[in-house]
Amino acid sequence: MEQTIRVGGHARGLAATGRTDRWWVGTLLTLLGLTGFVAYATWAAFQPGHFFHDPYISPFSSPLLFVRPGAAGAAPLQHAWFGAWPSWWPSWLPASPSLLILIFPLSFRLTCYYFRKAYYRAYAASPPGCAVGALPRSEYRGETGLLIFQNLHRYALYFILVFMVVHYYDTFWAFFRDGVFGVGVGSIVLTIDAALLTLYVFGCHSWRHLLGGKLDCFSCDASSRLRHGAWRKASILNASHGLFGWLSLFWVAFSDYYVRMVSMGRIHDFSTWG
Amino acid sequence: MPERRFRVWRGDARGGGFQEYAVEVDPGMVVLDVIHRIQARQANDLAVRWNCKAGKCGSCSMEINGRPRLGCMTRMNMFGADEVITVQPLKTFPVVKDLVTDVAWNYERNKRIPPFKPRPRGADGQHRMMQNDVDRVQEFRKCIECFLCQDVCHVLRDHDRKDAFVGPRFMIRLASLEMHPLDAADRIPAVRAEFGSGLCNITRCCTEVCPEHIGITDNGIIPLKERVVDRYYDPIQWLARRIFGRGGEH
């Protein structure tokens, strides 16, 4: 029963649709939001300094693998896991700690089941909206061709779990300056950052699957009953995965911006340390 | 009674066009009611498929102002007073006449899904399962086979990959069988190859249009894709299976 799809009166071609609502608003906001984040993160990743202001370290630079002593706004040498900046580092690249680590959280968000929807719609027009014409292709292959790497989302999850622990470590120490407990605006900013990242990661589809979703029987033994409980809790967060994805994306950039501004002396960090 | 303007696509597989109708609309009417009024008073030969008028049979799927919807669940008061309402057949399937499409492809694909294969009974001769085990499956059983998800899926709608992708409706049928605690069949190789799970790029339009609010993407398709990852793309799971046998999958 061959026929052209024009039968039925449907428009054909990129972004062609009979929809009369403002379907493009969500796509446009996604495009602006993701582009804004990528632009800021790229700029920040190439800044060699101002990622630290005692006791705060920017989440864009943590875990801090190496540090170049003496760089403006850089952390003291003892904060770096592996010491001084390596001599083999190409001179044409700024000695920015972010360049060494951002690939890991980036890969988690890049392969995230929620953000895949967001950027497939906003950047690839695949499709730009529901019942809106997708970008025509000679042969659509979905995630079976070049995009087959999307299947490795769970590995990005393993890395982000480590990052989450590091974020909490940084957050804990953000309440101590020179060994004295206190609270600053930066302490609260970094606490919110760690909390939002947790809500985002623990609602991850791969996490939910590994916790218990892969089981067929939830009641067969004590282990599966335990995993069912964990799966249900992850499912609650999973229902808002996109929301937490956006909130944590915005907040991690804001946290970096805040620490950077405080480090540069452009913002005064109100705190109990005086 | 206010009069509303409708544009209804009229024609068959050879072609057709939009026909305009001015219709009196009563309070509480849905789009399907208006289509029936047009049929009764102005166009007796207007073809529309319908049955229950209660959103449970899945027959009256159509595209209303460009969105795949059930005619019987689309209330007239959701439209602006002067809004022209355009009604079309589903885009993804061949038109039979006017608003009726031939959805037989779906039934043909459904036949290819390996059916439920029960595990051996327990020592007491019984099959047992708990409610917790079938909550997920019961969500998928709410499907009324309206095929709105199939219609909106861009893999089928725009790229016409009916040869390679079974579509959201049957991905959730596969999920309901794969997740069933008493089922013993292994469909994961077919989910990946024959049914084309990799072609879904999870843009979630199927979930957005589902009148039963089934979490098609989050609860059906993505868990299936993760099971495919377990089997084909995760070297740690592969190693675990080699060492511990099938238990490595769980």
Interface residues (C-beta under 8 A of the other chain):
Chain A: M1 Q3 I5 V7 G8 G9 H10 T17 G18 R19 T20 D21 Y113 R116 K117 Y120 R121 S126 P127 C130 A131 G133 A134 P136 R137 Y140 R141 G142 E143 T144 L147 I148 N151 L152 H153 R154 H205 S206 H209 G213 K214 L215 D216 C217 F218 S219 C220 H228 N238 A239 H241
Chain B: W9 G11 D12 A13 R14 G15 G16 G17 F18 E63 N65 G66 R67 P68 E83 T86 Q88 P89 L90 K91 P94 V95 T101 D102 M129 M130 N132 D133 D151 V152 H154 V155 R157 D158 H159 D160 R161 F165 E178 M179 H180 P181 D183 G196 G198 L199 C200 N201 I202 T203 R204 C205 E208 V209 T217 D218 I222 P223 K225 E226 R227 V228 V229 D230 Y232 Y233 D234 E249 H250
